[in-house]
């Protein structure tokens, strides 16, 4: 028990002595430094100040220290300091080139990160194909759906002869063998499969000769006697059936009218 107490006291005394020596040494070093700085030699002061001024800070007189052996260099000496020209917005690509407000310097190029899909929000942040970059976000507020790939082919438009009736305005004529009207302007306004677009006026060829030549005259008007019941007495109105429509004939004679019918 006594041996343990002696060893413990020995350790405590040694520790106190070591701490005392460390503190004493620091005080002596501070005093020596202060005495050196407070020298009264003016010549020594001029020598010390000259050496301090000769070792000026900055890179203006040695710009090669910024390149770090790279070619092309990523760092240049701009305004007496080394600057990374690949990411500095005040010196983007070269010294003195400033990027506009809200733009960022990406690999030495000023880029609008709010709208660029290859640098959306930050450098080298690419948006998926078909999604725009808006306000620095890919597909802001949902965006538009991606376009289908491969793209669908347009529908096939059928050509003549047409399988459905095409309405034509009055005045169009179809020359034999063409199947299309001839407009006055020389252009074709009949789109296959889409109908008539902006129909112009057309010229219909007329046969040579005086006006009205080659046309059949209208049939003469003939008065008709009131129908009778067979004994010579006229029938009362409303007791006769309407006559059927007259059929066209090749000659100029009028078609016969059946008896006991009322003309409309």
Backbone bond lengths (Angstrom), bond angles and torsions (degrees), N, CA, C in turn:
res aa  C-N    CA-C-N  psi(-1)  N-CA   C-N-CA  omega(-1)  CA-C   N-CA-C  phi
1 X - - - 1.449 - - 1.529 110.28 -
2 X 1.343 115.44 -43.32 1.459 119.20 179.41 1.531 111.52 -66.97
3 X 1.322 116.89 -36.30 1.478 119.58 178.67 1.528 110.79 -64.45
4 X 1.300 117.10 -37.83 1.471 120.10 178.57 1.520 110.67 -65.52
5 X 1.302 117.31 -40.77 1.455 120.48 179.46 1.525 110.98 -66.18
6 X 1.301 117.74 -38.25 1.459 120.72 178.72 1.541 111.42 -65.61
7 X 1.311 115.66 -43.60 1.478 118.45 179.34 1.524 111.09 -64.12
8 X 1.318 117.42 -38.13 1.469 120.19 178.98 1.520 110.94 -65.41
9 X 1.328 117.53 -42.08 1.457 121.01 177.87 1.524 111.03 -64.69
10 X 1.294 116.71 -37.17 1.474 120.60 178.91 1.535 110.44 -63.44
11 X 1.309 117.46 -42.80 1.472 121.19 179.90 1.517 110.51 -64.63
12 X 1.328 117.17 -40.99 1.463 120.13 -178.68 1.522 110.70 -65.49
13 X 1.310 117.53 -42.76 1.468 120.80 -179.83 1.522 110.74 -64.41
14 X 1.315 117.18 -42.51 1.488 120.12 179.27 1.521 111.05 -62.65
15 X 1.310 117.52 -40.08 1.469 120.95 -179.94 1.514 110.81 -64.29
16 X 1.320 117.01 -41.84 1.467 120.06 179.86 1.517 110.83 -64.83
17 X 1.318 118.03 -40.13 1.462 120.91 179.19 1.532 111.64 -64.89
18 X 1.317 116.91 -40.96 1.478 119.90 -179.84 1.522 110.48 -63.75
19 X 1.327 117.43 -44.29 1.465 120.62 178.83 1.519 111.06 -62.89
20 X 1.291 117.91 -38.70 1.468 121.09 179.24 1.522 111.07 -64.23
21 X 1.329 117.16 -41.13 1.468 120.18 179.46 1.531 111.63 -66.08
22 X 1.347 117.53 -38.18 1.476 120.27 -179.93 1.521 110.57 -64.66
23 X 1.318 117.04 -45.76 1.472 120.67 -179.84 1.521 110.54 -63.93
24 X 1.292 118.18 -40.19 1.464 121.86 179.83 1.521 111.45 -65.09
25 X 1.323 117.61 -37.86 1.461 120.54 179.24 1.515 112.30 -67.89
26 X 1.318 119.18 -38.76 1.467 122.15 178.26 1.518 111.15 -64.39
27 X 1.308 117.00 -40.71 1.465 119.79 178.60 1.519 111.00 -64.01
28 X 1.306 117.29 -39.65 1.466 120.09 179.54 1.522 110.75 -65.96
29 X 1.351 118.40 -38.07 1.472 121.26 179.99 1.519 110.80 -66.98
30 X 1.331 117.54 -39.24 1.469 120.48 178.83 1.512 110.57 -65.03
31 X 1.293 117.16 -39.90 1.459 120.14 -179.90 1.515 111.52 -65.73
32 X 1.333 117.02 -39.57 1.461 120.05 179.15 1.513 110.77 -64.81
33 X 1.335 118.10 -40.72 1.466 121.47 179.94 1.508 111.13 -65.56
34 X 1.295 116.85 -42.98 1.459 119.94 179.62 1.517 111.31 -64.40
35 X 1.299 117.10 -38.79 1.454 119.95 178.71 1.522 111.39 -66.16
36 X 1.329 117.41 -34.86 1.470 120.63 179.43 1.522 110.94 -69.08
37 X 1.329 116.95 -38.85 1.459 120.25 -179.22 1.526 112.11 -74.40
38 X 1.282 116.80 -26.29 1.469 120.19 -177.93 1.525 111.88 -95.42
39 X 1.338 115.94 31.42 1.457 118.26 178.70 1.523 110.52 -69.06
40 X 1.235 115.50 151.51 1.469 121.36 -178.05 1.522 112.62 -97.09
41 X 1.359 118.60 5.30 1.458 122.09 -178.43 1.527 108.92 -83.71
42 X 1.327 117.37 116.03 1.474 121.66 178.86 1.525 111.43 -71.32
43 X 1.328 116.68 -34.20 1.474 119.56 178.81 1.516 110.88 -63.27
44 X 1.353 116.48 -41.71 1.461 120.31 179.02 1.528 111.17 -65.49
45 X 1.324 117.11 -35.38 1.467 119.65 177.11 1.523 111.24 -64.42
46 X 1.346 117.83 -42.28 1.462 120.48 -180.00 1.520 111.41 -64.36
47 X 1.320 116.59 -38.85 1.465 119.79 179.20 1.521 111.05 -65.06
48 X 1.340 116.42 -44.06 1.469 119.85 -178.93 1.528 110.77 -65.61
49 X 1.322 118.83 -43.28 1.464 122.10 -179.82 1.527 111.51 -66.88
50 X 1.317 118.35 -36.36 1.462 121.03 178.83 1.527 111.16 -64.44
51 X 1.315 117.10 -42.12 1.466 119.79 178.03 1.527 111.28 -65.41
52 X 1.337 116.67 -37.55 1.467 119.12 179.15 1.523 111.21 -66.67
53 X 1.356 118.00 -38.26 1.454 120.78 178.53 1.519 111.64 -71.49
54 X 1.320 118.05 -32.39 1.462 120.25 -179.45 1.519 111.69 -66.95
55 X 1.322 116.85 -32.42 1.460 120.24 179.30 1.536 109.71 -90.04
56 X 1.340 116.65 65.39 1.469 121.41 -178.73 1.522 110.08 -72.57
57 X 1.333 115.34 147.51 1.454 120.72 179.27 1.530 110.14 -85.23
58 X 1.334 116.76 157.29 1.459 121.92 178.71 1.513 111.22 113.89
59 X 1.369 113.95 -179.18 1.467 120.10 -175.80 1.518 111.94 -126.59
60 X 1.314 118.53 12.01 1.461 119.09 -175.46 1.520 112.29 -66.55
61 X 1.333 117.65 -32.17 1.461 120.02 -179.71 1.523 113.08 -96.01
62 X 1.322 118.43 -1.36 1.473 122.75 177.01 1.536 108.94 -150.04
63 X 1.313 118.18 69.92 1.474 121.07 -175.45 1.519 113.69 -68.53
64 X 1.326 117.88 -15.35 1.471 119.33 -178.37 1.519 112.79 -69.19
65 X 1.328 117.44 -15.24 1.465 118.28 -178.91 1.530 111.91 -71.55
66 X 1.360 117.89 -14.28 1.475 120.46 -179.06 1.519 112.74 -86.10
67 X 1.330 117.42 -23.40 1.468 119.65 -173.76 1.516 112.89 -70.62
68 X 1.316 118.36 -29.99 1.464 122.92 179.74 1.520 111.78 58.21
69 X 1.330 117.16 30.88 1.453 121.77 176.01 1.510 114.89 74.55
70 X 1.338 120.24 15.71 1.464 122.97 -179.06 1.519 109.94 -95.69
71 X 1.338 115.73 147.77 1.459 121.20 175.33 1.535 108.88 -143.38
72 X 1.311 118.31 121.76 1.464 126.06 -6.30 1.515 110.64 -68.20
73 X 1.312 117.57 148.56 1.470 119.23 -174.77 1.522 111.63 -69.86
74 X 1.321 116.18 142.28 1.456 121.99 175.68 1.519 111.96 -92.33
75 X 1.336 117.33 -13.17 1.460 121.85 179.70 1.526 108.52 -125.28
76 X 1.335 115.22 135.06 1.454 122.02 178.08 1.520 108.96 -128.94
77 X 1.327 114.81 161.48 1.460 121.25 177.92 1.521 108.23 -88.66
78 X 1.334 116.81 104.91 1.461 122.90 -179.11 1.526 108.31 -120.33
79 X 1.326 116.44 123.24 1.470 122.30 179.73 1.529 110.96 56.28
80 X 1.321 115.56 43.74 1.468 123.00 175.27 1.530 112.80 64.54
81 X 1.341 115.94 30.73 1.465 119.53 174.97 1.525 108.45 -152.33
82 X 1.308 116.01 150.84 1.461 121.71 -179.66 1.532 109.42 -78.58
83 X 1.338 115.58 129.72 1.463 122.03 -174.71 1.519 108.43 -129.62
84 X 1.331 116.41 139.10 1.463 122.54 174.60 1.525 108.05 -83.57
85 X 1.329 116.97 104.00 1.465 121.32 -174.64 1.526 112.69 -77.07
86 X 1.321 119.22 -3.37 1.466 121.13 177.94 1.523 112.76 -87.73
87 X 1.335 117.83 -12.74 1.464 119.98 -177.45 1.522 113.90 -139.92
88 X 1.333 118.83 -5.08 1.463 120.48 -178.28 1.526 109.33 -83.42
89 X 1.350 119.97 116.98 1.474 120.21 -179.30 1.520 113.62 -69.10
90 X 1.337 118.98 -15.91 1.463 121.74 177.50 1.518 112.31 -88.98
91 X 1.309 118.10 -17.59 1.471 123.52 178.03 1.527 107.05 -142.04
92 X 1.320 116.31 74.39 1.469 121.81 -174.08 1.520 109.66 -96.01
93 X 1.306 116.76 110.52 1.460 121.52 -179.63 1.508 112.82 88.52
94 X 1.328 117.64 -46.13 1.460 124.13 177.68 1.522 108.43 -145.14
95 X 1.299 115.82 167.35 1.464 120.41 179.78 1.528 109.92 -68.46
96 X 1.320 116.52 133.67 1.459 122.02 175.52 1.511 115.52 89.58
97 X 1.330 120.00 -4.58 1.469 122.02 178.91 1.525 108.06 -88.52
98 X 1.341 115.96 111.88 1.455 121.26 -177.78 1.526 110.12 -102.10
99 X 1.302 116.03 137.06 1.462 121.19 177.08 1.523 109.63 -80.46
100 X 1.347 118.39 149.32 1.470 120.36 176.88 1.526 111.41 -61.69
101 X 1.324 113.91 167.97 1.460 120.04 -178.48 1.527 109.98 -63.42
102 X 1.316 117.21 138.36 1.474 127.79 -177.95 1.529 112.30 72.00
103 X 1.334 119.09 0.03 1.459 120.88 175.26 1.526 108.69 -90.58
104 X 1.324 115.07 162.59 1.460 120.66 -177.68 1.520 109.28 -133.57
105 X 1.329 115.21 149.56 1.465 121.32 179.78 1.519 108.85 -90.03
106 X 1.324 116.19 113.47 1.463 122.61 -179.88 1.525 108.47 -118.63
107 X 1.321 115.77 110.70 1.467 122.49 179.66 1.524 111.91 56.74
108 X 1.320 116.28 39.54 1.452 121.10 176.64 1.506 114.91 80.87
109 X 1.337 119.22 14.21 1.463 123.09 179.81 1.525 108.05 -130.17
110 X 1.345 116.66 133.76 1.463 121.14 177.19 1.527 109.34 -76.46
111 X 1.322 117.34 124.54 1.464 123.21 -174.64 1.523 108.53 -132.42
112 X 1.352 114.82 138.94 1.466 121.08 175.35 1.527 107.99 -82.06
113 X 1.299 117.06 102.84 1.466 121.06 -176.33 1.521 112.30 -76.68
114 X 1.340 118.75 -1.28 1.466 120.98 178.00 1.520 112.60 -86.59
115 X 1.340 117.96 -21.12 1.463 120.93 -176.60 1.522 113.73 -129.89
116 X 1.316 119.25 -11.08 1.462 120.93 -176.22 1.525 109.49 -80.43
117 X 1.361 119.03 119.46 1.470 119.62 -178.58 1.520 113.68 -70.78
118 X 1.345 118.69 -15.62 1.460 121.00 178.57 1.530 112.01 -90.46
119 X 1.318 117.25 -17.66 1.470 122.58 177.46 1.527 107.21 -137.91
120 X 1.295 117.50 67.31 1.469 122.79 -173.72 1.530 109.32 -91.23
121 X 1.329 116.12 110.97 1.457 120.81 179.78 1.509 113.45 86.11
122 X 1.307 118.13 -34.56 1.467 123.27 177.91 1.528 107.56 -158.85
123 X 1.309 115.28 171.93 1.461 120.26 -177.44 1.529 110.63 -67.97
124 X 1.342 114.51 139.40 1.467 123.83 174.84 1.529 112.78 63.32
125 X 1.319 117.86 26.18 1.471 122.00 175.33 1.522 107.63 -102.32
126 X 1.322 117.03 98.13 1.462 122.50 -174.49 1.521 110.69 -90.55
127 X 1.349 114.49 138.64 1.464 120.72 176.17 1.524 109.51 -85.04
128 X 1.336 118.95 153.46 1.467 121.05 175.17 1.519 111.21 -60.66
129 X 1.324 115.38 160.08 1.463 121.05 -177.38 1.525 109.87 -64.14
130 X 1.328 115.89 129.82 1.455 121.63 178.17 1.514 115.07 89.06
131 X 1.336 118.96 -3.05 1.468 121.28 -179.93 1.524 108.64 -108.73
132 X 1.332 118.69 120.27 1.463 120.54 -177.68 1.519 111.74 -76.39
133 X 1.319 114.69 164.25 1.470 122.38 177.09 1.524 107.92 -104.03
134 X 1.319 117.21 116.19 1.461 122.76 -178.11 1.518 108.61 -129.05
135 X 1.333 115.58 125.04 1.467 121.94 -179.66 1.535 111.46 55.40
136 X 1.319 117.00 35.13 1.454 120.76 177.93 1.509 114.77 76.58
137 X 1.339 118.25 13.36 1.461 122.37 179.70 1.518 109.12 -126.38
138 X 1.320 116.85 139.33 1.465 121.71 178.23 1.526 109.28 -79.92
139 X 1.353 115.96 122.60 1.458 120.27 -179.98 1.511 112.39 64.91
140 X 1.343 117.86 50.02 1.469 121.41 -178.15 1.523 110.13 -62.99
141 X 1.334 117.79 135.00 1.469 125.30 178.70 1.524 110.80 58.48
142 X 1.298 116.97 40.36 1.457 120.01 176.53 1.504 113.02 94.04
143 X 1.356 117.57 -48.28 1.452 120.61 -179.19 1.517 111.82 69.79
144 X 1.290 115.96 -170.04 1.446 123.17 179.64 1.523 109.86 -96.82
145 X 1.343 117.33 147.23 1.468 118.76 177.18 1.515 111.32 -65.37
146 X 1.293 114.50 152.36 1.465 119.62 -178.74 1.521 110.40 -64.67
147 X 1.319 115.79 142.91 1.453 121.03 -179.57 1.522 109.86 -68.83
148 X 1.340 117.38 143.00 1.467 119.08 179.97 1.519 110.93 -67.62
149 X 1.299 115.14 144.22 1.467 120.59 178.84 1.524 108.85 -137.07
150 X 1.321 119.27 126.09 1.463 126.68 2.20 1.521 111.89 -73.62
151 X 1.335 115.62 157.90 1.448 120.56 -175.49 1.537 109.66 -69.19
152 X 1.353 117.85 141.36 1.469 120.03 179.72 1.521 111.15 -69.08
153 X 1.336 115.18 146.75 1.456 121.04 179.68 1.521 110.15 -79.56
154 X 1.339 118.40 150.02 1.470 120.23 178.34 1.520 110.46 -68.66
155 X 1.340 118.03 156.17 1.470 120.50 179.58 1.520 111.37 -66.81
156 X 1.321 115.55 150.24 1.462 121.99 -179.90 1.525 108.79 -82.43
157 X 1.332 117.05 126.20 1.462 122.51 -179.75 1.523 108.38 -91.27
158 X 1.341 118.96 123.30 1.467 119.94 -179.76 1.518 111.03 -69.67
159 X 1.317 116.04 147.00 1.448 121.69 177.63 1.517 112.05 -104.14
160 X 1.316 117.33 177.20 1.477 119.73 179.32 1.524 110.35 -68.20
161 X 1.340 119.93 152.48 1.478 126.09 1.43 1.519 111.11 -74.69
162 X 1.349 116.38 143.10 1.441 121.34 -176.60 1.520 109.91 -80.49
163 X 1.316 114.40 146.52 1.468 120.50 -179.77 1.517 112.26 -98.05
164 X 1.310 118.78 10.01 1.462 121.35 178.72 1.522 107.44 -141.36
165 X 1.323 118.62 153.96 1.475 120.11 -178.82 1.519 111.13 -69.76
166 X 1.324 115.49 139.56 1.456 122.23 178.63 1.520 107.84 -107.68
167 X 1.329 120.03 118.24 1.467 120.35 179.62 1.520 110.36 -70.41
168 X 1.307 116.02 131.76 1.452 122.66 179.20 1.519 109.43 -120.31
169 X 1.333 118.36 140.96 1.468 120.45 176.65 1.511 110.61 -73.27
170 X 1.311 117.04 163.12 1.472 119.32 178.36 1.521 110.80 -66.25
171 X 1.315 116.00 140.71 1.453 121.52 179.37 1.510 113.96 109.11
172 X 1.326 118.85 -8.23 1.456 121.39 178.42 1.524 109.56 -86.68
173 X 1.305 114.99 143.85 1.461 121.05 175.84 1.513 108.68 -129.35
174 X 1.302 116.83 144.89 1.455 123.25 -179.97 1.527 108.75 -104.93
175 X 1.325 117.90 109.52 1.471 118.51 175.98 1.525 110.34 -63.44
176 X 1.304 117.08 151.86 1.477 119.31 -178.58 1.519 111.30 -64.98
177 X 1.344 114.88 129.54 1.456 121.29 175.69 1.511 115.50 87.95
178 X 1.349 118.76 -8.37 1.468 120.02 -178.10 1.514 111.81 -95.05
179 X 1.319 117.41 -44.76 1.450 120.68 -178.08 1.508 114.39 79.47
180 X 1.351 119.23 1.04 1.456 122.53 179.44 1.519 109.29 -128.68
181 X 1.344 118.38 149.22 1.463 120.33 176.69 1.516 111.40 -73.03
182 X 1.319 115.50 158.01 1.460 122.14 179.65 1.520 107.54 -107.92
183 X 1.353 119.29 106.68 1.465 119.77 178.23 1.515 111.07 -77.51
184 X 1.321 114.70 164.31 1.449 120.20 -177.74 1.520 111.50 -71.31
185 X 1.355 118.01 -34.04 1.461 120.33 -177.33 1.514 114.40 -74.42
186 X 1.316 119.75 -7.01 1.447 121.55 179.70 1.504 114.09 92.28
187 X 1.342 119.17 -11.27 1.453 121.69 179.68 1.508 110.99 -99.63
188 X 1.306 116.58 160.67 1.464 122.60 178.84 1.511 108.70 -98.24
189 X 1.325 116.86 122.42 1.458 122.20 -179.23 1.511 111.10 -107.08
190 X 1.310 118.15 16.95 1.456 121.71 178.13 1.514 107.51 -106.17
191 X 1.322 117.10 110.24 1.461 121.93 -178.36 1.514 109.23 -90.40
192 X 1.340 120.44 124.31 1.475 120.92 -179.05 1.515 110.82 -61.20
193 X 1.320 115.29 127.15 1.443 121.29 176.44 1.508 114.43 82.51
194 X 1.346 118.66 -8.56 1.459 120.66 -177.80 1.517 112.52 -117.59
195 X 1.309 119.18 -4.13 1.454 120.72 179.26 1.513 111.15 89.12
196 X 1.326 116.36 -163.72 1.450 123.03 -174.92 1.514 109.54 -94.31
197 X 1.323 117.05 126.72 1.456 122.47 -179.52 1.517 108.88 -113.24
198 X 1.347 117.04 119.55 1.458 123.28 177.96 1.538 111.30 50.14
199 X 1.324 118.59 66.01 1.471 119.55 -176.14 1.519 111.10 -67.21
200 X 1.335 118.90 124.66 1.470 120.99 175.35 1.516 110.52 -86.55
201 X 1.326 114.77 176.57 1.459 119.67 175.62 1.521 109.56 -76.78
202 X 1.317 116.55 148.66 1.463 121.86 -177.11 1.510 109.19 -123.30
203 X 1.289 115.18 162.42 1.457 122.97 176.98 1.522 108.45 -108.54
204 X 1.317 115.61 122.09 1.458 121.40 177.80 1.522 108.47 -96.10
205 X 1.316 119.06 120.85 1.475 119.82 -179.39 1.524 110.70 -65.37
206 X 1.347 116.06 135.19 1.464 123.59 179.20 1.523 109.12 -106.91
207 X 1.325 117.51 152.17 1.480 120.19 177.99 1.516 110.54 -68.06
208 X 1.331 117.29 150.03 1.477 120.31 179.39 1.521 110.66 -67.56
209 X 1.340 114.85 153.02 1.458 120.71 178.24 1.507 111.58 122.10
210 X 1.309 115.75 -176.35 1.474 119.55 179.49 1.511 110.85 -67.70
211 X 1.335 116.46 163.97 1.462 118.53 178.51 1.518 111.94 -59.90
212 X 1.290 115.87 131.55 1.457 121.06 179.59 1.496 114.34 92.37
213 X 1.349 117.97 -2.73 1.462 119.76 -179.77 1.514 110.09 -71.97
214 X 1.301 116.32 139.98 1.447 121.66 179.01 1.506 114.46 84.52
215 X 1.348 118.28 1.73 1.450 121.82 179.62 1.524 109.13 -110.03
216 X 1.299 115.86 138.78 1.475 120.48 -178.86 1.517 109.35 -76.21
217 X 1.363 118.25 136.60 1.475 121.08 179.83 1.519 110.28 -70.90
218 X 1.329 116.94 156.07 1.467 119.05 178.11 1.522 111.22 -68.06
219 X 1.308 118.09 153.11 1.480 120.54 179.85 1.522 110.60 -67.49
220 X 1.353 117.57 147.14 1.479 120.86 -179.81 1.522 110.56 -69.67
221 X 1.322 113.03 150.18 1.453 120.24 177.54 1.527 109.66 -83.42
222 X 1.304 118.06 133.70 1.471 123.57 179.77 1.516 108.70 -124.60
223 X 1.282 114.25 139.58 1.467 120.15 177.41 1.511 109.57 -79.00
224 X 1.278 116.57 142.32 1.448 122.04 -179.29 1.528 109.51 -114.05
225 X 1.299 113.99 139.67 1.472 119.84 176.78 1.504 109.39 -78.75
226 X 1.334 117.53 148.20 1.463 119.08 178.06 1.507 110.96 -62.26
227 X 1.286 118.46 138.94 1.477 120.27 -178.46 1.527 111.08 -65.98
228 X 1.313 113.21 152.34 1.475 120.02 -179.26 1.512 108.62 -123.94
229 X 1.316 114.27 168.36 1.458 120.65 -179.47 1.510 113.57 -87.15
230 X 1.315 118.34 7.22 1.463 121.94 -179.49 1.515 112.07 107.24
231 X 1.326 119.71 -27.99 1.462 121.64 178.74 1.491 113.09 -97.09
232 X 1.338 117.85 8.96 1.446 120.70 178.13 1.505 113.50 95.78
233 X 1.344 118.92 -2.28 1.456 122.33 -179.44 1.520 109.05 -97.50
234 X 1.332 116.51 135.48 1.477 118.08 179.02 1.512 111.21 -71.08
235 X 1.319 115.78 147.28 1.461 121.49 179.42 1.526 109.74 -81.03
236 X 1.316 116.05 148.44 1.479 117.74 178.31 1.534 110.27 -68.39
237 X 1.342 115.98 152.19 1.483 117.96 179.40 1.515 111.25 -66.81
238 X 1.333 115.28 145.35 1.452 121.86 -179.21 1.493 114.67 90.88
239 X 1.375 118.18 -8.86 1.465 120.99 -179.94 1.501 112.64 -97.18
240 X 1.322 119.20 3.14 1.464 122.22 -178.06 1.525 108.74 -111.28
241 X 1.323 114.82 148.81 1.450 120.86 177.31 1.531 110.25 -84.34
242 X 1.361 119.23 155.19 1.477 119.82 179.26 1.516 111.20 -71.31
243 X 1.305 114.51 147.24 1.461 120.40 -179.49 1.530 109.59 -75.23
244 X 1.336 117.48 147.05 1.475 120.34 176.09 1.526 110.85 -69.31
245 X 1.348 117.26 157.36 1.479 118.44 179.34 1.511 111.40 -65.86
246 X 1.337 114.54 143.27 1.466 120.49 -178.59 1.506 110.26 -73.32
247 X 1.307 116.86 141.73 1.456 122.86 178.61 1.516 110.27 -93.19
248 X 1.363 116.84 142.14 1.479 117.83 -179.87 1.522 111.03 -69.48
249 X 1.331 115.29 145.13 1.468 123.43 177.32 1.507 108.78 -119.87
250 X 1.319 113.48 155.58 1.470 119.14 178.81 1.513 111.92 -70.13
251 X 1.338 118.49 -32.08 1.471 121.59 -179.81 1.516 110.12 -87.35
252 X 1.326 115.30 175.17 1.458 121.73 -178.65 1.517 112.34 -87.87
253 X 1.332 118.26 1.61 1.474 121.12 -179.36 1.504 109.78 -77.98
254 X 1.305 115.51 151.13 1.456 121.53 -179.05 1.514 109.68 -82.36
255 X 1.316 116.86 142.74 1.459 121.52 179.58 1.523 110.14 -69.56
256 X 1.339 119.06 145.58 1.483 121.78 179.90 1.513 110.62 -67.12
257 X 1.333 114.51 145.66 1.458 122.04 -179.95 1.517 108.34 -101.23
258 X 1.331 118.58 129.39 1.474 119.53 179.09 1.520 110.44 -66.60
259 X 1.335 117.55 151.10 1.476 120.93 -178.37 1.525 110.68 -73.84
260 X 1.362 112.53 162.10 1.467 122.80 175.88 1.534 111.53 55.68
261 X 1.341 117.09 46.44 1.465 121.37 173.93 1.512 108.96 -136.05
262 X 1.275 116.53 154.75 1.460 123.11 -176.56 1.519 109.15 -105.79
263 X 1.358 114.99 125.54 1.461 120.60 178.85 1.516 109.26 -75.18
264 X 1.312 116.67 138.18 1.470 120.76 179.46 1.518 110.08 -83.23
